[in-house]
C-alpha cells in the first residue's frame, strides 16, 4: 500500500513517445529494466568511485556504489510507503552521467568546457544519455523513460532555475521533486560516506585511531562493539561499528522524514511539490554527524597526499585528450565527426560527450595511443 503522498504509477505523466502498456510490468518497472540494460549503465563497472583499478580491484567502483545506493533506497522507500520501483530506477540511474576518474574527471571536463563558456554537469549529461545517446529501440531515440524518472535524474540533488536552464522548462523547476527523488541524494551520501570509510581503511589510507578521534558517530559505535565483542579482531570490530553507523543514518532518515511529512500535512504528490523546501531530511543531530564524517573524508582521504597523484593524473589525461581533439577533430570516431558536420552541437560539447562516456580503461588507452603519438612527432 502506497502512502497518499507517494507517486502512483497510474498517475504518471507518461513517456515522451507513447507506448502500449506491458502485460506484467508497470511503467516504472520497465524504466528500471531499461536502465539496467543500457550501455551507459554497464560502463559504470569501469568508472572510478574513489580508487582507480590501478590502485586495487577490491574497492568500490561506480557500479557497485550504485547497487549500494539502490539497496539502501529501496529499504527506506518501503518504510516510508513510497513507490519502491520508481526509487530503484532513480537510484540505478543517478550516477550514469559521471565521466571516468570520478570527481577529478568531472572537474577536469568542466574546466575544459569553461574555456568555451560552457560547462559539464553530470546530471544534465545523464538526461541526455537517456534521451539521446542510448540507441536500443526502433520506435524512438533514447530509452523513452517516464517523466518522473527523467525529472528525478536532474532534480534529485540540485534545484535548477528556468531562467538559467530554459531547456529544462518542462520539468517543473519551480516545484520540489517528489519524495522518491528527494531520497536519492541522501541515500547516496549514506552509501558513500560509509563505503569510503570502509575502502579508505582497507587501503590503509585511513587509520582507525584517526577515524575514532574525528568521527563521533563511529567512535560511539566502536566503543559499543568493543564491549560486546572484546576478543574479535580489529577488522570485524570496524565492520560492526560501520554497520551500526549505516543503520543510524537510515533509521533517522526514515523517522525524520515521516515526522516532517506529518508536520507539513502533505496528502498528495502535488502537496509535496508545492512546499517551499524539500521534506526528506536527517534530524539536526544526525545531519551534524553526517557532515562530520564527510569533512573527515575530505580532509584525510579525498585530498590526501596518497591520492593526489592519482587525481592529478586523471585530470591531466582528460585535459590532454580534450585539447587533442579540439586541435585534431579528424581523430574523433566517425560517428562524432558526422555530428560535427551536421551541426548537432558545438565541437567542445561533442568532445565532452565522447570523453564523459568513456571508462577508465578506454580513456587510458586513448591517451596512450594519441598523446604518445603526438609526443613522438
N, C-alpha and C positions, 0 to 999 in steps of 0.2 A: 504494500500500500504506500503510495507516494504522498508526501505532505502537500497541502494546497499551494505552497509556495515553490514547489518543485516544478521543473519543466516536464510536462506531459507530452509524450511523442505525438499524440493525436493533435496537439496544438502547435506543432512545428510550423514555422513559416515556409518550410519546404526547400526544394532544391532549385538551383538556377535553371536547370533543364528538367522539366517534368519527366518522371519515370513511373512505370507501373509499380504497385506495391509488391513486395516479396511475400510468398505464401507463408513463410515461417520465421522471418526475421523482420523486426521493425526498422525504421529508418536510421536510428542511432546505432543499432547493432550492425547494420550494413556499413555505416560510416567507419565504425571501429575496424571492421574487417578490411575495408578498402585501405585504411591507413596501414595496417599490418602488412598488407601485400604490396605496398608502394616501394619502389626502388629507393626513394629517399629515406624511408624508414630502415631498410636493410643496411644502408650505408652508415647508420649510426653505430654499428658494431665496430667500425674502424675510424671513429672520430673520438678525439681526446675529451675526457671529462676533466681530470686534473693532470694525471700522469700519462705520458705517451707510451705506446707499446715498446719504445726503445728503453724505457725505464724498467718495465716488468710486464708480464702477461697477466699478473694476478689482480691488478687493480681495476676499478670500475671504468667502463667507457660510457659513451653517451647512450648506448642501447641498454646496458644493464642498469644505469641510473634511471632511464625512462621506465623500465619494468618496475623498479622500486617505487617510483612516484605513482604508477598506476595501481600498485598493490595497496599503498597507503591511502590513496584517493578513494578506492572502492570501499575500503573499510569505513572511512569517515562518511562517505555518501550514504552507505547503508544505515549507519547510526542516525543520520540526520533525515532519513527517508527522502533523499534526493534521487534523481534519476541516475542510477549507477552506470548505465550503458553510455549515457552522454558524458558523464565524468570520466569513464575509462577512455573513451575516444579522445577527449581533450588532453588527458594525461599522456596518452601514447603519441599525440601529435605535437606536444608543447615544445619539444626541442628539435623538431625536424628541420628548422631553418638555420641551425648552427653550422658554421664553417669548420674546417679542420683546425686542430690545435687549440680547441677550447676558446676561452675568452681572449687569449693572446691573438688568435687568428681573427676573432671578431674585431678587436681593437685595431689590428693592422689593416683590415679591409675598410673599416670606417675611415681611418686616416687617409688611405688611398683615395677613397671617394670624395672626401672633403676637399681635396685638391681641385676637384671639378664641380664644387658647390653642390655635391650630392652627399648621401650618407648610406650606411648599411645598418639595417635594423633586422635582427633575426626573426622577429615576429611578422613583420611585413614580408620578409622573404619567404617565410613558411606559408603565408597566404598565397603568394604567387606560385609556390611549388604545387599546392593542391588545386589551384585554379588553372594553371597554365602548363607547368613543366611536366607533370606526370602524364604520360600518354599510354593509357591501358584500354581505353574503351572506344568503340567505333562511333557511338552516338553523340559524344560530347568531349570537349577538352578537359584535362584535369581529372579530378576524382568526383566532381559534382556532389560535394558534401552538402549537408543541410545548412541552412542559415545559422543555426545555433552553434554548430561546430566551427564554422568559419568566423563567426563573431567571437567565439571563445579563443580562437587562435590569436587574434590581435588584442583582445581586451582582458585576457586572464591576468596579466601582470602590469598593465600600463593603460593609462587613460589618454586617448588621443583627442585632439580638438578638430572639428570640421574645418575651421579656418586654416589650420596648418596642414591638414591632410584631407583635402576635398574629395580625393579619390575613394575615401573610406566612408563617405556620407551615408551609404545605405545601412551602416552598422550601428545606428542609434548612438552616436558618440556622446550625446548629451545625457545619456542614461547609464546607470550602472549595469554590468552584465548580470545574468542570473547567478544564483548561489553555486550552481555546478561549475561555472567558470571561475568564480571568485576563489574557490577552494584551491585551484591548481597552483597558484603562486606560493601559497602557504605550505601545501604538501611538498612542493619542490624544495622549499627551504628545509623542511623536516628531513627530507631524504638526503640532501647534500651536506647539511651541517653535521649530521651523524655519520654518514658514509665517509666524508672527507676526514673526520677524526679517525675513523677506522683505518682508512687507507694510509693516512699520514703516520699513524702509529705502526702499522705493518711495515711501512717503508723506512721506519726508524728516523723519519724527519721530525716527528713529534715525540717528545719524552713524556712518559707517564707523569713524572713529577711536575712538569710544566702544565700539562692538562689539568691536573688536580689543583694546582695553585691558581689557575686563571679561569677555569670554567666551573663556576659554583655548582651548577646542577649536576655535573658529572661527579664532582668531589662528594657531594651529599650521597649519591647513589653508590659510589665506590666504597664509602665507609660502611654502608648497609651491607654490601656484598662481602666485605672483609669479615664482618661479624657473622654472617650466615655461612660463608664458605672459607674459613680461615686457612684451610690446607690446600686448596686448589691452586694451580699455577696462575701467574700474573695475567696471562693472555685470557684465560677463562673469566677471571675477575673483571677484566676490561670489558669483555663481551657482555657480561651480565649487567654491568653499570650502563653500557650503551643501550642495551635493550630497554632498561627502565627509563632511560632518558627519552627514547623514542615514544614509549608508552605515555609518558607525562605530556609530551608535546601533542600527541594525537588526542588523548583524553581531554586535555584542556581546550584544544581547538573545537572539539565536539561540544563540550559543555558551555563554553563561552559563546559560541555561535548560536546554540539553542537559546541561551539567555538573551542574547541580543535580538533574536527573532521574536521572542515573547515580548520584550520591552518595546520593540518597534511596532508591534501589532500587524505585521505583514500577513496577508492572507492569500496572496497570489504572486505570480512572477512579475506582473505589472507593478505591484506594490514594491517589490524588491528593486525593480528598475528605477523607480521614481524616488528612492531615498537619496538624500544628499551625499551619502558616503557608503562605502562597501560595508556589508554586515558580517561577513565571515572574518573572524579575528581571534587572536590569543588574548588572554587576560593581561593586564599591565605587568603583573609579576612574571608570568611566563614569557611575555614578549621581551622583558629585560633579560631573562635567562637565554633566550634565543639570540638576542643581539650580542650578548657576552660571548657566546660560543662562536658566532660569526666573526666578531672582531678578533678573537684569538686565532682563528684560521687565517684571516688576512695577515695578521702580524707574524705568525710563526710558520705558515706554510705557503700561502699563495704568493707572498712577496719575499719568500725566504731566499737566502743565497743559493741553496741547493737547487731550486727550481728556476733561478734567474737565467741561467744559461739556456735551459730548455725553452723558456718563454721567448728569450731573445732570438733563438734560432728559428722558432716558429714565425715570429713577426717578420724576420728578415726574408724567410722563404716566400711568404705571402707578398711582401713588398717587391722582392726581386721579380717574381713572376708577373705581378700586375704591371710593373713598368716594362717588362719584356714585351708583353702583348700589346701595350699601348704603342710601343715603338715598332712592333712586328705583328700586326693583326693577321697577316697571312699565315702565321704559325698556329692560329687557333684552329680547332676542328672545323670541318666543312659546314656542319650544321650551324655553328656560331657565325661563320663568315656569311652564310645566307641571311642570317638575322641582321648583320651589319648592312648588307646590300639592300635588304627590304626595308630598312629604317625602323625595325621593330623597337629598338631602344638605342640609347647612346652607346658608343664604344665602351666607355668606362663601366656602364651598367651591365653590358653583355659580359665583359671580362669578370666583373664582380659576381655575376650569376654563375659563371663557369667555376670560379675558384670556390665559391661557397658550397657548391655541390660535391666537392672533392673529399675523399677520405684522406687520412694522414698518409697512408701508404702511396696513394696515387699522386698527391702533390709532391711528395719526396721524389718520386720517380720523374715527374715533370721537371722539377728543379735540377735534378742531376742531368737530365737529358738536354735541357735548353740553356740553362745558365752556365753549365760547364762548357757547352759548345761555344757560347759567346766568349768565354774567357780564353778559349783556345784559338779564336780567330786572329 
